[in-house]
Amino acid sequence: MADIFGAPVESALLRVGSLDQVARVDRFVEDDGPARGARRLRVVNGGGLEFDVHPDRALDIGAATINGLPLAWLSASGITRPDAYEPEGRGWLRTFGGGLVTTCGLDSFGPPADDEDGVAGMHGRIGHVPARVTEVVATRELITVAGEVRQTGVFQENLLLRRRITSRVGSTSFRIDDTVTNEGERSHPHMVLYHVNLGWPLLDAGTVVDIPARSVAPRDPDAAAGFDRRAEIGEPVVGTREQVYVHVAGDDRVARVTNEARGLTLTLRYSEALPAIFQWKLTATKHYVLGLEPANTAQIQGRAAARAAGELPRLEPGESRSYAIEIEVEAA
């Protein structure tokens, strides 16, 4: 049994009128701006960890804090309601709110695709599809949020994402367990990427990134120029260009970000079904962000590149694949 703010659960519950005093899920509906009408769930887990779940954005994770300190990078667009999505080309960037976890896929990620399997905008559409919420419950041991997100259309794919988010009461971690099933009648491409977006004050000058891997390669010349400094975070500088690195996972599927000055460490663990993790490093002003992005294929250049390399994952009718990521925070 976990502790709640340093006290055993049973002892803590003798001192409160309701579990809601220390651990709960709050429900909101946004009432203004580009998010107006969207649902939001706030998980408070009794260990100093709080995070938002966005049911109208595939149950993705938005803002998150540990003991009041922000962990996630949030973009200027904010996390909008799903109908603001621009699916064509690179329109995804118009409503990329950042947040701690943004799901990309389910049939394409990376650059836009237009091929025999259909048209897909940048990073796919799943992150803008509302979920059917099936469970929201907080017990003295575990907080759970679960639901189903369906990516489909007439004469199109029919891919169902079943997602379960859990956080132990009194812990400083949460876990996402996903299962994707092809409920259509034909084989379909299946690409999925978990875009974990970390920001200040976890990310700051002196923050160090550790990603054990079998191999690592720069995506392009900008990344190659910073290859030897890929694990280091510096001060924000106007006009800094993004640098992206492709890490092929080793046996230890983990990525760790440490800000020693603040006594903060964030650890991301990801399952064997995710054989690669991309590192998106951007230290420009306003766009001061580190992305850790476990994916089910190392082909970062998208569906066309994966197909050409013979590395495009597919789901046959009735077939399912399961994935998991876990985020844990240590705070002094």
N, C-alpha and C positions, 0 to 999 in steps of 0.2 A: 504494500500500500504506500502511495506517495505521500509526501509532506505538502501542506499548504502554507506558504510563507513561514517555513521553518517548524511547523507543528504537524504531528501526525494527523491524518484526515479525521479520525474519530475524535481526537482531542479538539481539533479546530471546529468541528461541527457542534460541539458542546458550547461553543462561544459565539455562535451566530444564530440568527433567527431562521435563516434559509440558506441553502447552498448558493443561491443567487448572489449572496453578499460577496462571494469570493470566486465563483466559477459559474459561467452561464453562457448562453447564446442570445444576444439582443437582436431584434428584428427591426429593420428600417425600410422605408420607401422614400427615395430621394424626391424632393419637392421643387427643385429649381435647376436651371441651367441644362447643359447637354446630357446630364444623367437623370433628368426628371422622369419619374415613374419607375425607375429601376429598383429592384430589390437589393438589399445589402444585409448580410448577417455579420455581427461582430462577436467573435469568439474570445471570451475572457477565461483563461484556464487555471487561475489560482497559483501560477508559478511566476507571475510577472510577464508572461507572454500574452499578447493580444494581437489578433489579426482579423481583417475583413475578408469575408467570402462573398463573391458576386454571382448569385444564381443566374442573372441574365447575361453573364459572360462566362458560361460553361463551368460555373462553380470555381472560377479562378480566384487567386488570392491577391488582394490589393495591398493597402497599407498594413504594416505590421510594426510592432514595437516590443522592446524588452525593457522592462522597468521604465517605460516612458520614452526610451531612445528609439528613434526611427531606424528601421533596417532596410526598407525598400526604397528604390528610386521611383519617383512619380513624375511623369512628363507634364508639360504645359497643357496638353489636351484633357487631362484627367481621365478617369474611367467612366466612359459614357454609356448611355443606354444602347442596346444592340442595333437599333434602326439607324444610328448615325454612321454605321459601317459603310465604307466605300470599297466594294469588292474588286474593282477593276485595277489591274496593274499593281502599283505600289500604294494604293489608297489605304492599305492597312496602317500605314504610318500616321494617317490623320487621326486615328482613334486608338493608337497604341499608348495606353495610359501608364505603362510601366507596371508597377505593382510587384509583389514578391514572386508570384508565379503566373505567367501567361502561357496558355497552351497553344501550340501551333500545329496545324494538321487539319484533318486527319488523313488526307490523301496527298498532301504536298506541303513542304515548307521551303523557305529560301525564296529565290526569285520566282516571279509569276510563271505559270505553265499553261500551254495551249497545245494539246496533243490528242491522240486517239482516245484518251481517257477523260477528255473534257478540258474546260478552262478553270484555272485556279489562280487567284490573286496571290500576292506575296504572303507567305506564311499561312496560307489556307484560311478557312472560314470558321473553324470550330470555336475559336475564342470569342466569337460574336453570336453564338447560338444560345438562347435561353435554355436553362435546365428545367426538367420536371423534378422538383425536390421531393424526395421520398422519405427522408428521415432527418430530424433535427432534435437531438436529445443530449442532455447533460446529466450524468449520474455522478456519484461521489468518486468514481474511478475514471470515467472516460467521457469525453465530449465527442460527439459524432455528427457530421453533416454529410448527407449522401443524396445522390440524384442521378438522373439519366439525361444525356444530351444526345440528340439525334441529328446527324448531318445527312440530309437526303433531299430529293426532289423527284418530280415525275420524270421517268426515263433516265434518272441519274443514280448515283450511288445511294446506298442505305446503310450507313455506318452508325452503330450505337455505342456511345461511350457511357459506361457505368462507373461513377466516381464515388469513392468513400474517403472522407477526410477525418482523421482521428487525432486527438491530442489527449494525453494522459493528464488528469487533473494534478496540478502541482508541478508539472514538468516544464521544461523550456524547449519543447520540441513538438512537431506535428508531422503527420505522414499522409501522403496521398496515394491511394491504391486505385488504379484504373484498369478496366477491362474493355477492350474495343472488339466488337463483333460485327462481322459483315452479315447483315440481315437481307442483303439483296440477292439477286439470282445469278450474278456473274462475278467473276474475279475482279478485284479492284485494287489499285495502288493504295498503300497504307504507309504514310510517313508521319511521324509524330516527334515533336520537340518540346521540351519544357524550358521556357525562357525565364530563368530566375534572375531578377534584376535587383542588384544591391546598390545602395546609395549612401550618402553622408548621413550621420557621422561614422558609421561602420567603415565606409570608404573614405580615406583621407590620405594625405601625404604620410608615408611610412607604413601604410597598410601593405600586407604581404599576402600573395596568393600561392597556394600549394595545390597542384593537381597531379598526383602520381599517374603516370600513363606509360604505355608501351612505346608510344611515339608522339611527337607533336610537330606540326607543320604550319607555317604561315599561310593564310588564304591568298594574299596578294602582296605587291611590293610595299605597301604601307605597313603591313604586319611584319614583313621581312626586315624592314628598317628598325623595328623595335623588338626584334626577336629576343635578344639577350636581356631585355628589361621587361619581359612580359609578366614577370611575377611581382613587379614593383608598381606601386601607385604613387604618383607625384601630385603636385599642386595643379588645380585647374588652370588651363591656358586657353585663351581665345583662339578658335580656329583649329584646334587639335583634331586630327582625323582619326576615325575609328580604326582599331587593329583587331583582327579576328584570327584565332588560332584553332586548329583542329587537333584535338587530343584523342588518340585511340586508347580506350580504357585498358588498364591492366587488371590484375586480380583484385586490387583494392579499389573498389568503385566509390571514390570519395573525392571531394574538393573542399578545401578549407581556406577561409579568409580570416586573417588575424590583424586586429588593430591593437597592438600591445599597449600603446599609450592610453587607450580607453579601457583596457581590460576586456575587450570584446573578441570573441571568436565565433564565426558561423561555419557550421559543417553541413555540407550537402552530401547525402548518400543516395545512390541510384542503383536500380536492379540490373541484373545480367542481361535483361532484354533490351537494355540501352547501351550499345557497345561503343558509343562515342560521346564525348562532351566537348562542346565548342566554348571558347572563351572570347567574349566580346568586351574589349577594353576601350573605353572612351573617356578621356579626361579633359574634355572641353568645358568651358564655362556653361552653366545651365544643363549641359548634357554630360554630367559627371557620374558615370555609371559603370558598373562591372556586371556583365551578363555571364552566368554559368548555365550551360544549355545542354543537358543530356538528351540524346537523340537515338532513334532506332536505326539510323544509318549514318555513316561518316561522310556522305556526299552532301557537303554544305552548299553546293551550287544548285541544288534543287532537283526537281523530278526528272528533267531532261538529262542532267548529268548522271543521276543515279541509273536511269534506264540505259544510257550509253555505256556505262561501266558494268552493266549486268548486276547492279546492286540495288535495284528498286524493290523494296519489300511489297508483297501483295497479300491480300486476304482472300481466300476462296470462300464461296458461299457457305455460311454457317460457321466459319472458322473464327476463333477468338485469340487475341494476344493480351497479355497482362503486363503492367508496368507499375513500378513504385518508386517514389522519391520520398526522402525524409530530410527535414531541416531541423537542426538543433543549434541552439545558441547558448554560449557560455558567457556570463557577464560577471565581472568582479564586483 
